[in-house]
Amino acid sequence: MKTVLVIGAARSGIAVSKLLMKHDYQVLLTDMKEVPEKTELEQAGIQVYDGGHPDELKRTDYAFVVKNPGIRYQVPFVHYFVEHHVPIYTEIEIAYRYAPEFTFAAVTGTDGKTTVTTMLHLMLEKKAPSLAAGNIGIPLSEQVLQSDGTKKDVAIELSNFQLLGVDTFRPHVSVVTNLAPDHLDYMDTLEDYYRSKMNIYKNETKDDYFIRNVDDENIMKYAQNIPCTVIDFSLKRDDVDLYRKGHYAYYHDICLFDTDTLKIVGDFNCGDAMMAACMAYLMGVDVKDIQDVIEHFKGVEHRIEYVETINGVRIYNDTKATNTHSACAALSAFDKNVILLCGGKDKHISFDDMKQFDQEVKYCISFGETKNHFKSIFTHWKAVETMEEALKEALKMAEPGDTILLSPACSSFDQFKNYEVRGEIFKDLVHKYAEAERED
């Protein structure tokens, strides 16, 4: 019996441990924290080491190691296996190996991943029951465990952390939405980050498809030697495969949808919708079903999500903007009079590209670890400690017709568990202020 080590006992780590047990591996599972499911897992035959990674687990005879994608390769315990050339995978790779009944449409990129994947899943559902996996939905390993062998399409959102640990994973259709600086707190270099995204198509064949965003100079630089059929996409040109002409989106001569029916704001959202629509079409979804989803799609939670209007001031939650490129995309969706709330964990990326929106930003109120980083970016700026203080200040200075936009341009881990928690807390605060206003 071959032995494997699983590092990280989050939901995906537990699921992949059970999946490997099912396929006759001896599984050792370790986590720095206490594992609440330890007794249950040990009764199932999985050896659990929690509260740290003991040296006795440093062996080189593992068939492979499965690592939680959020754990850096530079962590000493993980780096031991890197140095000793033990294969290290993420649970996506393992789940893929045991799911021949699944056909994958894979999405990665710096921004727009969740929007594209969510729309794509809704479109696939029009054809037949399908799955959403990866960074959204239930971990893929868990869905493989629950599978009854029925053929299904899977819309899968993949981070570069997950793509670093794939070996045989092969989607039928894939896309890199865009590339912009991010995760320099995790990756050694920006080039390593960009190159990792290209793993999405490395196992595809001529019978598969990769959508290439020709408007993005970084994609054009790094998307080389593509082994599958390339579909060139542009929002600026109409001499490519996937393009916009007038207010219609086309794949070759096939009209995918009327862009005027889109309810989500911003040019970038139009691009996301075009990518999702083309992927769905290549996966066999009928154009009428694609158009129905486009017409009714109201956006992804936490991505330029309308929350409330208080005294004529519209408030939006864009907590999912964890880098400057994403925050710039959000700012581009508004004309003027934006009171921007931003800040969070320092990922060691420059905020200079946000300077272009100085005229649109009526006032910037920054908070968190990076609160002082925006002083040189915006003319009108103030720093506070917390997001709650930032919202309170924004509501004091806002006038009817203004927009308050939470678009942090930073990850949340300095003050929050994750960006979703940050967004939920923000919305709760807004609703409380709105309710108090209604009672006055």
Buried (B, 14 or more C-beta within 10 A) or exposed (E): EEBBBBBBBBEBBBBBBBBBBEEEBBBBBBBBEEBEBBEEBEEEEBBBBBEEBEEEBEEEEBBBBBBBBEBBBEBEBBEBBEEEEBBBBBBBBBBBBBBEEBBBBBBBBBBBBBBBBBBBBBBBBBBEEBBBBBBBBBBBBBBBBEBEEEEBBBBBBBBBBBBBBBBEBBBBBBBBBBBBBBBBEBBEEBEBBBBBBBBBBBBBEEEBBBBBBBBBEBBBEBBEEBEBBBBBBBBEEEEBBBBBEEEEBBBEEEEBBBBEBBEBBBBBBBBBBBBBBBBBBBBEBEBEBBBBBBEEBEBBBBBBBEBBEBEEBBBBBBBBBBBBBBBBBBBBBBEEBBBBBBBBBBBEBEBEBBEEBEEBBBBBBBBBBBBEBBEEBBEEBBBBEEBEBBBBBBBEBBEEEBBBBBBBBBBBBBBBEEBBEBBBBBBEBBBEBBEEEEEE
